[in-house]
């Protein structure tokens, strides 16, 4: 079985006050468990999208098949993440 590619979540936008203190440029390697220092609410939101990328899928609304953009669920203090499939 081939190794699955890593999926990296990078903060590309943060407005308001993030209670988890995420900042522009923070990066996390997504896996089956919440990465250290990643807000669990963000993880639960990002996880299904990361799994699609990890298993070779893509999103029809994205121009690049190796990435997508997802916002955390806090509408008053949104943190936006870019998820990208890392090269093998």
PyMOL commands that set and color helices and strands:
alter all, ss='L'
color gray80, all
select helices_A, chain A and resi 40-54
alter helices_A, ss='H'
color red, helices_A
select strands_A, chain A and resi 7-14+27-30+67-71+79-85
alter strands_A, ss='S'
color yellow, strands_A
deselect
rebuild
show_as cartoon
